[in-house]
Every structure is written in C-alpha cells, then in structure tokens.
Amino acid sequence: ASWANSQRQFTFQSSRSRPPPTYPTPSIPMKLFVRVTARASRRCGGIGHNPLTCGRCCGAACRSGRSFSTATKPAEAVKEAIGMQGIAPKTKAPVVAKLPSKECLMAIAKNYPGALSQGALVTSMRTMMDKKGFTEEGTLLATSTCPDEINRPVDSILGSLGDFMPLGGLSGLPFAGKTGFKAYASHVPDDGQIMVFFGPHIGISSAGEIGKVQREGMKNVSASCGACIGGYHAIKDSPPAQPEKKSMLQRLFGSAEAAKGEPIGDRQMETILDMFKTAVPVVDQEEAHPYVALSYWMQKKIKSEVLGIVAPDQPFPIALVGGVMINTCNGRQQSEFFHLQDFLLRPKMGNLFQDISKEMVDEVEASLLKVEGEDGGYLYVTPEELQM
C-alpha cells in the first residue's frame, strides 16, 4: 500500500433514508496522512457494504454482486466544530459518521490500537450476530454503560441492532444488579437471545487530550468519564493521614453530608471510591497514561460484575460484548470509537462462556479498512466513513 492524501469539504451523511437537518459546517478541511489497507474482499457483506443500509450504501454494486478488490485509500479528517458559528441541533447519531480530527485519531490509534469506529462496530457485530444465530427479532440487548449523555449516541447506534434495556450506572458498573438482570431476561422473546454490551468510557478531544471532550453547546472541554477521573483524583490526592471515605466525598462535592443526602444519597460514587482504593495504586504503576490505564482496569471490573449478575439458569443463548467506549468531540456529528476487549458466548444454559474475541477480530480484519497511525497504532473504519 502507498501513502496518499486528499482534501475534501465536510458533508454529513446519514444511514437513514430521510436526509438529516442541515447545520453550519467547518469551512477549512484538513489533510490526514495515513495508510489504509483493505485486508480482503468479498461480495455483498464485505468491503464497501453496510448491512444496515443495503441497497443504499453501495446500490447497484451490492445487488449485482460486485467484488471490491484490495485497495489503498486516503482517510480524511476535518477540523473539529470548535469555533463553528452556531451550534448544531441535536439529532439521532447516524451509524456511519465523519471521522474526528487527525490529532484525535492518532491519540485513539496510539492508546487503543485496533479500536473500531461506530460504523465498523455495528457492521462487525451484525455479522457476528448472524453467524451465531442471534436474530434482530429475537435478540434483546442490554447495556452496562455510564449514563453520561455523551454515551447516548452509542445507545442509538446499538438501537439499530434491536431494542435494549440499560443496566449500568456511574462509570458503567451494572448497578441494576441481579434483580435488574432478572427483569431484563424476563423480557426476552420466546426462543430469543440475550446480548449485553458493556464497558467504561473515556474522552479524547480534537487536540488529542486524554480524558477530555467537547460536549454539544459547550465551548470548553470537560472530563469524560467524570466519575472515574473524579474518583481517581479523590483517592490519589487524599492526604495519607485521612484516607476515610468522608474526606474523599468532601473532595468531590465540598461537603460529605451534602453528597450523602436522603434517601439514596451518593451510593454509586461511594462504591466507586471503595473500588478505586485498590485500583489507583495498580493504575499508577502502568506505563500508559493514567486515565487510559484506569479505563482498562475499569473494563475488567465491569466485566467481572456483569458475569456476576448473569443468572446461570437462563435458557437463552447469551453474548457479552465488552470494551472501552471512546468519546470524541460533538459525538452526534462524528464517529465514536470502541476498543473491543471481550466477546463471550454461552450457547446454552449451563454451558461455560466461550471467548470468541479472536473470531470477531478476524471478521474485522477481513471486512473493514485498517488505518495505520504515524507511531504504529491503528484503527478500523468503514469505507463510507473515509468518503465523508
């Protein structure tokens, strides 16, 4: 593959048949020099095809069985919406969206090598669901993700795979617990399937800052995930002589009593702080950025908790898809990313979970475009996203 570059004006593309509303767009495009390699080619369902918009994404080429050959294409990135005149209206996040800035992409590729764009995630998940017998009509999804509004575009994208029930609380931990999972499982269609999507989230700004993101309607960046980052510093910065929970809550809220309140108070954050007493010393020993290391630690913790609430007597096939969600600035206008860590499958009641993550990775490498960063990192996107 050769290095190439191109320069195009940003345009918004939606996978829905109805055109999205128009809004002000950046007028200064940027060039992003990356190497994009298509690992394989195949007919409808492979390169150049989005199963969610079959007949629209590749049109006649899809219906005629056109084969898309291995190719090298340039990836484009445009300047973020920082400095835009006017604020874009909130719209439902499209499955396929424009890519973020070069600095953001490079930070994602470096810290989360192999991350999937939102279009790549849905395309590969749909393929795996079909392979494992998970039907759109029979599958009821659940999510264990942080309730931060910045994660809602991911929810709307997952909604294209079917209906879902939220199980997660602050930081993405499944605070709905065993009772919540039992209620969720009781809603599954007859002879249906269960799929749980879980993980923490972290922001990466248009400037490549870890743990920061620009939210819609705000000029300045803010923390993402605020609960994890706030909890990390509450533990790390606590005076050695006062490690009690009360002092940690005071650091977060100014008053421990105000934080507790009545009747529920701040039990979720108290749980997170208790967990972080163990996590922070481990995270600080890692070579990675502390927020990146924390996101990986949190992903493993959420996985453990999700496995703990799954009822062993559920008769339905169960799939658990876990990783780190990566927020980008103005997420409804451009692609979010997901770094897959786990894809576990339990075909029948009583069976142990099988790790089919490698099969998912093989599917990704075979059907999506690999974008290599400048420092050896890489990520995966769809052909449609490179055209935006």
N, C-alpha and C positions, 0 to 999 in steps of 0.2 A: 504494500500500500504506500502511496505517496502522500506528501503533505500538501494541503490545499487550503485555500481561503476564499471566502466570498463575502459580499456585503449586500444585505437586503433590508428593506424597510419592514418594520414590525407590522404584522396583521394578526388579528385574533381569529382563531379557528375553533369551532365547536363541533363535537361529535353529534350533537342533536340536529335534527332536520330543520328546526326553526332557527333562523340566524340570531345570534346574541345581540344585545343592545350595543350601540356604538359609544365610544368614550374617547377622550383625548389620549394620544399615544406619543411616546418619545419620538423626537424627530432626528436624533443622532444615533445611527446604528454603530455597533462595534464589531470588530473582527476578532474571531477566536480561532487560533491555530491549533487544531487537534487532528489526530489520525483516527479515522473511523473505519472499522473493519467489519464487514458482514461475514460471519463465520460460516454460513451455509445458505443454501437457497432451496425453496420448495414452492409448491403451488399454493393455492388459497389456504391461508392459515399460517404462512411463513412470512418472509421479508416483504414489506410493503403492504401488509394486510392487518387490519384491526378488526377482530371478530365482532366487536361491539357495533361497528358501523359497516358491516359487509355490504357491498353494493354501492357504498358512498365513498369509502376511503380510497379504493382502487378501481371502482367502477367496472368498466368492461374488461379490464385486465384480470380482475378477480373472476368474473363469470366465464371468461374464455380459457381459464386455466393457465394464464401466462406465468412463466417461470422467471423469478427475479434472480439474476446472477450476482455473484460476489462483486462488491463494488467498494470504491473509496469515495466518501462524500465529505464535504466540509460541514462543520457544525457552526451555526451562527448564534450569537448572543447579542442582545441589545442592552442599552443602559437601563438600569432599574427605573422605577417610577418616581424615584426621589427627584424632586424639583419639577414634577409634572404640574401643569396648570390645571387645577381642578382635581377632583377625587373620583376615581372610577366607581360606578354603582356596584353594590354587592350583587353578584349573580351566582348561580349554581356552578360549581367548579366543573369544567369540561374534563373528560377523560384524557384527551390529548391537549396539551397547552404548551406555550412557548417556554423555552429554556431560560434560566436565570442568567446573570452576568458571568463573564469569564472568571472573575475572582471567586465568585460563589461556587461555580462548577469545579474549579481547581481545588478549593478547600474541601468540597464533598469527596472528590476523587482521592485526595490525599488521606483524609481521615476515615473515610468509609469506602474503601476500594470495592468495587462491584455493586455499588448502590444502583437501584432501579428508579427510573423516572416513574411518575404516576401512570403514564400510558404503558410503559414496559411492565409495571407491576400487574395491572389489570389484565393485560394481554396474556402474560405468562400464568397468572392464577386461573384465568378462564381455561386455558389449555390443560393445566393440571387437574382442574375440576372435571373436565370432560374425560380425561384419561382414567380417573379414579371413580367414575360413576356418580359424581356429585352434580345433580341437575339443578338448573335455575329454579324450577318449580318446586323441587323437594328440599332444597338447601335453605336452612335458616341460619343466618350469620349472627355472630355476637362480636362485640369489640371490647377489649380491655385497654383503653387508651385514656389519656388525660382529657378532662372536659374543657380544656382551654379552647376558646373559639377558633384559634388558628388551626386546630386539627379538624374542623368541620368539613373543609374541602375534601379531606381524605375520606371522611364518612360518606359524603355524597358520591364520591368515586366508587367506594365499595358498594354503595347502594345500587350501582349498575349491575352488580352480581346477584342481587336479591335483597329481601328485607333483612334488617338486623336489629339486635337489641343491645344497648350499651350496658356493660358490666363494670366499667372502670371508674375510678375516682382520681384524686390528685396524683400526679406523676404516672398514671396509667395502671396502678395497682388495682386488682379486681375486688374493690371494696363491697360489691354486691354479695360476695361470698357464696357459700354453698347454697343458701336459700335462693339467692338471685339466679344461680346457675340452674337449680332445680326448676324454678319458674320458667326460665328460658327454654329448657329442654322439654317442658310440658307443652310448649307451643309449636314444636316441630311437626310438620305434616306427617301423615301416616306413610310409613316406608320411606321417610325422608332422611336427611343427613344434617350433621352439625359441623359448622366451621367457625372457629374462634380466631380472630385477628387481634394480636396484642403487641404491646411494646411502648417504651417511653418515647419522648420526642425531644428534639434539640433544634435550635435555630442556627442558621448560618446566613449572615447578612450579605448584601450585594457587594460589600467590601471584603468579604471573606472572614468576618469576625465570628468566632465560635461562641455559641450561646446567646447571640443577638439576632433580632429580626425586626424588620419594619412592618408594623401592622397597618391595615387599611385605615385611612383617616388620620394617621399619626405621622408627624414629620420626623420624630426621633425614633431610634431603635429601642427595643425593650428586651427583657430577658425571656428566654424560651429554652427549657422549661423553668418557669419561675419558681415552682415548688421545689424542684430538685436543686437548682442553683442557690435559692434562698436557704434551703436546708443544709446544703454543703457548707456554706459560709457560716451558718449559725453554729454548726458543730466545730468547724475548723477554727473559727475566730473566738470561740468561747474561752474565757480565762481558765487556765488549768485548775485553779482553786475552786471554781464554781461550775462544775460540769452538769449541774442538775438541769432537768427539763425546763424548769421555770425560767432560768436565765436565757435559754435558747429561744423560748417563746417571746421573751421580752425583746430580744434582738430582732426578731421578725416583726413584731406587732407593737412594740413600745410598752405594752402592758400585758403581763401574763393573764391577769383577770379579764381584761377586755378580750383577749384571744379565746378564753375558755367560754365565757358567756353561758347561756342556758337556752334550750336543754342539750343541744348536741355539741355546742362549742366548737372546738377545732381538733376533733379526734383523729381525722385523717392525717393532718400535719403532725400531730403528736406521734402517730405510728411511724411516719416517715423519719422523723427525727430520731426515734429509737433505733430504726434500721441503720441510719447513717452513722451512728456511733461506731458501728463495725465497718461500714463502707468507706468512710473518709480515710482512715489510715491505709487501707488497701489501695484506694484510688491514688493517693499521693505518692505511692511507690512506683506507679506506672510511668513509662516514658512519654506516653501520649499526653495531649492537652488534658488537664484535669476534668473538664466538662465532657470531653469525648470518652475518657476512661469511665466516668460516672455513668454515662449513658449505656455503655456496655455492661457495667455492673448491674444497673437497674433493669436492663433487659433480661438478664439471667434471673434476677429476683422475681420479676413479674412472671416469667416462665414457670418458676417453682410454685408460685402462688396459684397460677391458673391450673397447673397439674393437680394442685391440692384440692381444688373445688370441683373438679370433674368427677361426677358420680360414676363409680365402677360398674353399676348395674344398668347404665344407659344402653338400650338395644341398638341405637343408631350408629352408623359409621361416624367417626369424629376426626376432624382435621384441625390441627393447631398451627397457625402461621404467625411466627414471631420475628421481630427485628426492631430496628431503630427508625422511627419516622424523622425525617429531616425537613424542617420548615424553611421555606425561602421567603423573601420579602414579597408582600402582596400575593399570597398564595393562591387566591382565586383567579389571578391573572396569569400566573406562570406555574410551571411544574413543581410539585413537591417531590421528594425522593424517599426511598425506603431501602434500608440495608438489611436484607434477609439474613437471619441467623438460624432460624428453625422452621422446618416444615415436617410436622409429626402427624402420622396417620394411624388410627386404630380402626381397622375394617369392621370388627365385630365385637360384641360385648365380651368382656373378659380377656380379650387379647391385649398384649403389651403394645405400646405405641412404637411404630416403626419410623425411623428417621429417613425421610425421602428428600432431604435438602439437596443432596447431590443430583438427584433426578431433576429437581427444579432448576438447579444451576445449569445442567446440560441443556435443558429446554431453552433457557435464557440465551445461552451462548449460540444455540442453533438457529434461533429465530429473531434475534434482536441485533441492534447495532452497538458495537463496543467503541466507546470514546476514550482514548488514552490521554491522560494528562501530561503535563510537562515534567513531572517528577516521578513518573512510574505508576501513579494512581490511575484508576479507570472507572467508568460507569457505563450503564446501558440505557439506551433511549430507543424510541421507535422512529422509523423513517419519517413519519408525519411530523414529529417534533423537530426534526432537522430542517424541515421545509418551512418552518414558521419564522 
